[in-house]
Amino acid sequence: MRATEILEQLLSRACEDPDFRTRLLAEPEATLKEEYGFAVPDGMKLKVIEDSKTTAHLVLPPNPQLTMDEMRAVSGGIGGVDDLSAGSNSGDTDWQNHPIFHD
């Protein structure tokens, strides 16, 4: 069964079964595990929200922007924000001093 089919089945049941809907809203992870054997991966949280006649929800994907620590980790510490305030020329970075750029 494809994910879209499972989602359609889940939404249909939530509309037809008030008890299931209540449990799904209150404890989505436990409800999906008990009813469908679906386990949410460790470190991930599942939240079920309900639209109303006057409120709709827009769900955005995770923010793709990296934090400063993540940028430093993937760049090997080259060209961090701290480098911009160092020295008299605010455009300089310390990339020239990084070990991988020396023989």
Long-range contacts (C-beta under 8 A, 24 or more apart in sequence): 6-36, 10-36, 24-48, 25-49, 25-50, 76-100
